[in-house]
Amino acid sequence: MNRRRFLQISGFSLAATSALWSCQTSSRQRSSSDGRPIAKYGRARDQSLRIACIGVGGRGLDNLNELLAECDAGPQPQFVEISALCDVDLNMLDIAATRIPNAKRYRDFRLLYRDIQSGAIEIDAVVISTPDHTHAFATAMALACGLPVYCEKPLTHTVAEARTIAAMARAAKVPTQMGTQIHAGNNYRTVVELIRSGAIGEVSFADCWDNRSWCCGQLTPSALVPASLDWDLWQGPTLPSAYIKDIAPANWRRYWKYGSGTLGDMACHILDLPFWALGLGEQNGLRAEIGADGPAVDSVGCPASLEVSWALKWPSRIAGKDPLILRWFDGGKVSPTVQELSAKDKQNYARFNTLFQGSKGFLLSNYDEHLILPGALAEKVVAPVPTLTRPAGHHLEWINAVRAWTMDLPTNFAMTGSNFQYASRLTELVLCGAVAYRSQGSITYDFESGVISGTNAKRATELMTAPSRDGWALDPNSLFLDANGLKIR
Ligand SMILES: NC(=O)c1ccc[n+]([C@@H]2O[C@H](COP(=O)([O-])OP(=O)(O)OC[C@H]3O[C@@H](n4cnc5c(N)ncnc54)[C@H](O)[C@@H]3O)[C@@H](O)[C@H]2O)c1
């Protein structure tokens, strides 16, 4: 961490700043003569980075293994150590502990952060792989402690949370990364370079699809909570309700209260490609008219299939041009353009998940490969000179940024591709699709102000947030207080 960062916090409210201070007065900070913390610690290149992993079953265990493997590989390995494991399910904690026996174990991440605050444990960075509804709170506590964070996709569960986390990350100035690991892969980078170099001409449409159907969550309140699971902690900030049979692992994706169906599960990976290639993360004054189509809205369960369209405009797009259209299809819905192309080549739908339509032709892509159509155009396209870096891994890209930060070397947001400034806007775009569907209206979302207008704007605005229970408001001033306003013990 740059030793001046404590004095330079900007772009965030005083309230947030005071919350940052509340965590930073831990024993791991050095103090200046007037008692203000001025520096973290300069860690040497050969000292291990101490990582805390929150959520260590499912994707959490994969993240732990991938992070260690990526750091071990290559000519100059990064030294990392998993110092803390946290999971609300004792079985998951036990499995992860067989891999990392010496890590300190926690069930409640608030107690992990309390120990970080008090200096009882030294942690350099946090990896968060819990279900979506706890991402924002766990991430906010890390940022308020001034710690770098890797958080799974979608960055948050609600649009409002994404905006809060973006503001906190801007203030904390620490290396961040959302868990969209395909972003670091070679194919996405090549496609971005091709699209930006005009290989298929000017792009007017991009369609993305995924055939999964994380849907139709049902309430089964009579089910018994598994003995290994702390259901109360699992629910985190959500309003408490009875345990739902088989909701964990993974099936929480079927419920609006904890996930956002297939859109929430997959769109941050797949829409990432057009969002990136078309520069949507960087456009000032971006606005989207959003429409959605699916089965009748259920207040509990996510839909079996969904189609969402975003008509995107921004001031620097030449006046008179049609909006850029981005579309999402899941649960068996198919883009008409892909249908047309697939009539000639049946592979196209099953093999790919993204289609760019340009003035000269098409580009189909999946995570690992792409295809330019028609063949005559593909033959003419010359591979563009690479303009983007090729990181050896998504976790490693973040770890390298964390390393630089702990060594007090200059760092910036751009050191990680899915940093929270980029990832929060992508998450907002995705989650606004769910908001449009659930509000049953056609809405316009202003990415600068976060304001929704259009039919049913009132309901849509309500859906940008989720009710939280006492002691779990995403307020930087009260993150470290329990429901009685007392410091979390
Ligand atoms: N990047 C990817 O390719 C990828 C793949 C799968 C999942 N994910 C994301 O990872 C996250 C987890 O998904 P999953 O499929 O592993 O879910 P899961 O339900 O299988 O596992 C979640 C784990 O977190 C634990 N957990 C739940 N609440 C917790 C809390 N408050 N504190 C600590 N631990 C808690 C659970 O006990 C479990 O071990 C989701 O956000 C999902 O979108 C990403």
The ligand as a Gaussian input file, in Angstrom:
#p B3LYP/6-31G(d) Opt

LIG

0 1
 N      -16.022000     -17.877000     -11.662000
 C      -16.651000     -19.005000     -11.871000
 O      -16.437000     -19.704000     -12.860000
 C      -17.664000     -19.472000     -10.876000
 C      -18.122000     -20.798000     -10.879000
 C      -19.055000     -21.161000      -9.913000
 C      -19.510000     -20.231000      -8.989000
 N      -19.053000     -18.960000      -9.032000
 C      -19.504000     -17.967000      -8.037000
 O      -18.966000     -18.347000      -6.786000
 C      -19.879000     -18.060000      -5.745000
 C      -20.176000     -19.344000      -4.983000
 O      -20.839000     -20.247000      -5.859000
 P      -20.824000     -21.820000      -5.560000
 O      -21.426000     -22.467000      -6.723000
 O      -19.476000     -22.240000      -5.115000
 O      -21.835000     -21.873000      -4.318000
 P      -21.931000     -23.010000      -3.232000
 O      -23.222000     -22.849000      -2.548000
 O      -21.601000     -24.318000      -3.868000
 O      -20.703000     -22.689000      -2.254000
 C      -20.637000     -21.529000      -1.488000
 C      -19.707000     -21.771000      -0.322000
 O      -19.721000     -20.610000       0.508000
 C      -20.071000     -20.995000       1.828000
 N      -20.782000     -19.872000       2.442000
 C      -22.076000     -19.497000       2.257000
 N      -22.329000     -18.375000       2.962000
 C      -21.186000     -18.049000       3.610000
 C      -20.834000     -16.998000       4.492000
 N      -21.696000     -16.058000       4.856000
 N      -19.571000     -16.975000       4.981000
 C      -18.667000     -17.935000       4.628000
 N      -18.959000     -18.959000       3.799000
 C      -20.196000     -18.997000       3.285000
 C      -20.912000     -22.239000       1.659000
 O      -20.997000     -22.996000       2.845000
 C      -20.155000     -22.936000       0.546000
 O      -19.032000     -23.622000       1.042000
 C      -21.100000     -17.463000      -6.416000
 O      -21.054000     -16.067000      -6.356000
 C      -21.002000     -17.920000      -7.859000
 O      -21.605000     -17.026000      -8.754000
 C      -18.136000     -18.574000      -9.940000

